[in-house]
C-alpha cells in the first residue's frame, strides 16, 4: 500500500525545537534519514513544513524549499505564514514563484494570539481559493507552554469556514484533544479536512493505554463525521516514527478501504498530488 505523508518536519537548523522529539524517538532527524525511512515504509511522497525554532519562530520557508529540491521529487513544500503583512507578502511571492510545486500554506494557530479569520491572512486565503491550494492550521495541543489554547481550539475555524466556503481547510492533529469538536467541523463544512499527525509520543508510563484511547477517540470521531474521506495521514516526523504512525493508523476501527483512503487517496485529492 502506497502512503502519502502530508505532515513532515525537517531542517538543518541547530535551533530546531523538534530535536528533543527526535532524540526521544532514537532518530537522527535529517533529510537522508527521512528519505531512507520513506523508502523503507513505502511512502511515495510527503509534504514538508517548517519546524519551530527554539525562539518560537518557524524555520524560514526558503530552507524548506531547498530541502524539497534536494529530495528529488519525494517532498513538496508547504509555506508557513506568520501573522504580519510583510510575512504574508513574502509567502505569496514565494508561492507564486513556485506555483505548481508549492502544495499549500500553514498557519500556526495557538503559537500566535491571532484567530484564523483575522484580516491579516485575507490575501493568503484569496490566493489559496483562486489556485485551489489548501491551508493547513495547527490545532490543539502545542509544543510551547506559553502558546494560547484558546486560539488553537479547532472551533475557531468555524467562522472562517462560514466566510470562505470554497477554501480548503485542514485541521492538523485532528484538533487533539478536541476530537469531537473537529469531527463537528468536518461534518458541518464540506471544505474542512483533518490530518492525524503528531497525536502521540512514545515512552510515557501509560503510552500503550493512551494509544488505545486515541484509536477509539479518532475512530468514534470518524463515525460521527460519517465517513473517512476527509481524514489524511501524517506523521509529524520527528514527533512520530513511521513504524508507530503506520501501526496506529492500521489500528483504527475502520474498514480496510477507508484505511487506504487515509493513507493516500484523500491526500491526493486535497493537495493535488
N, C-alpha and C positions, 0 to 999 in steps of 0.2 A: 504494500500500500504506500503510494507516494504521499509525502507530507509537505505542507507549506507552513512555515513558522512565521506568523505575522507580527511577532513582537520579540526582537532581539536587541541586546545592547552589546557594544564593544567599543574600545578606544585604545589608544596608546598613551593616554594621559596619566601622569603619576599622581594626579589629583582626583582620579575616578573614584567616586564614593561607593561603587559596587565591588571593589576589590575584596572587601570583607566577606561578602556573599560568596565570591569565587573561592576564597580560601576555605570557607566552611564546607564547600562542596568538593574540595580537592581539585579545583580547576586552575589551569594556568591563565585562563581568561585573555586570550589573544586571538588574532584573526586566523592564524594557522590551526590552532586547536579547534576553533569554531567550524572551519571548513571541513576539517577531518571528521568531526563529530556529525556534521550534516551528512557527509558521505556514508558514514557508518550506520546512521539511523534512517537512511533513505529519505532525507529531507531535500527535496528538489530545489527549493528556493526559500528565501526569507526576506523580511523587511527589517532594516537596521535603523534604530532610533538612538538619539543622543542619550547617553547615560548622564546622571547628575554628577557634578563635581563636589568636592568636599565643602566648597563655599556656597553651595546651593544653586549655582548657575549650571546650565547644561553644557556639555562639550560642544564646541562650535559645529554647526551643520556642515561646513566645508570639510571638516575632518571625517564626518560620516560619509560624505560623498567620495572622499579619497579612498576610504576603506572599501566601499562598494565597488569602485572601479578596480581595485586590486583583487576583488573576489571573482572577477571574470564571469559575470552573469549569474552568480549564485545569490547575491544580495542586492536589494534595491532600497534607495533611501526614503525615509520619512523625515520631513523637515519640521523641527521643533520650533514653536513660536512662543516668544516671551511677550507679555502684555505691555508693549510700548509701540508708538507709531513708527519709530526708527527700526525696531526689530521686525515689525510687520512688513515694512518696505523692503528690508533686506531679504526676508524669507520669500516674498513674492518675486523679487528679482531672481533669486536662486531657483525657484520652482519654474519660472518661465524660461530661464536659460537652459534648464534640464527637463523641459516638457517631454512627457512620454517615459522618462526614466524615473523621475520622482513619482512616488505612488500615493502620496497623501501628506497630511500635516498632523502634528501632535501638539496638544495644549495641555499644560501641566496644572490641572485643577488641584487646588489644595496647597501647592508649593508657592503660589502667588494668591493673595486675597482678592481675586477677581472672578466674578461669575462668568459662565460661558457665553451668556447673551450680551455681555458688555460690548459697547460700540467699538472698542479698540480692536476687536477681531473682525469687524464687519467686512473689511476688504479681503481678508483671508476667506471668509465664507462666500463672498461674491465670486471670487476666482474658483474656489472649490466647486461651487454649484455649476459654474459655466464649463468646467472641464471634467465634471463627474468624479472628482477626487474625494475620497473620504477624509474626514477629520477625526483623529483619534483623541480621546480625552482620558487623562489619568483620572480614575475614580476610586474611591475607597481608601483603605489604609495607605499611609505614606511612609517613606523611608526616613522622614525627618520628624523629630519630636516637636518641632515648633511650627509645623505646617497646620493649615486650617482644615479640619474635617468638615466644617460647615460648607466650605467651598468645594470639597472633594466628594460630597454626597451626590450620588448619581441622579437624584431627583432634581438637582439644579439644571440638568439637561432638558427637563420638560419644557421650560419656557422657550429655549432655543428651538427645540423640535417643533413646537407650535408655530413659531415665526418662520422657520426655514424648513418647510416640508419636503423640499427637493434636495436638501443637504444630507449626504451620507454621514451619519454619526456613529462612531464606535466607542462604546463604554469599555475601557480597558479594565482588566482584572475583575470583570463581572460585578464591579462595584463592591467587592469584598470589604466588609461583611454584609453589605446591603444587597443580598442576592435577590430577594423578592421585590424590593423596590426597583432593581434593574429589570427583573422579569416584567414588571408592570410597564416600564418604559418600552420594552420590546413588543409587548402585547398591544399597547396603545398606538405606537408610532411605526408605520411601515418603513421609515427611513432610519431606524435605530437598530444597531447591532451590538454585540458584546464579544470580547475575547476572554479566554480563560487562562491568561498568562499570569505568572507570578503569584499564584494563590497560596503557596506554601514554601517553607524552608525546612529542610530535614534536620534531625539532630536533637530536637527538643524532647523532653521527657514523655510527652503524650503525642508524639508525631504520628504514630500508627492510628491512634484513635481519631486524631484530627483529620487525617486523610479520609477515613471512613465517613466522618461527619461531612467533609467537603463534598465527597462524591454524592451523598444523599442530598445535600443542600442544592448543589448545582443541578442534579437530576430533577429534583422537585421544582426548581425554578423553570427548567425547560418544559416540564409538564404543564406548568401554568401558562407559559407562552403558547403551547400547543404544538410546537414542532422544534426541530434543531436547526432549521435552515438559516438562522441568524446568529449562530454561535460559531466562533472562529478559534482555531488552535493557536497557541503561542506559549513560549517557554519563559520569556523574560530573562533569558540567559544573560548573566550567570546566576540569577536568583534561583532558577531551577535547572537541574541536569536533564538532558534529553531522556535518559532512561526513566527518570521519575515522572516527567511530564507526560510521556507517552503511556506509561503504565497507569497513571491517574486517569487520562482520557479514556482508555480502554475499560476502566472500572466504572464509568458512568453507566447507570442502569437504563440503557437505551438500545434500540435495535441496531444491528451492525451497519446497516446502510446509513443511519444517522451518524454513527461514529465516523464513517468515511467522509460524510459531508463536513463534519467538524474539522477533520484532519486536512482537507484540501479543497473540496468543491466550493464551499462557501467563500473562502478567501479569494478564489479565482474570480468569482462574480463581483465581490465588493471592491477589490483592489485592481481589477483589470489585468490579472496576471496570466 
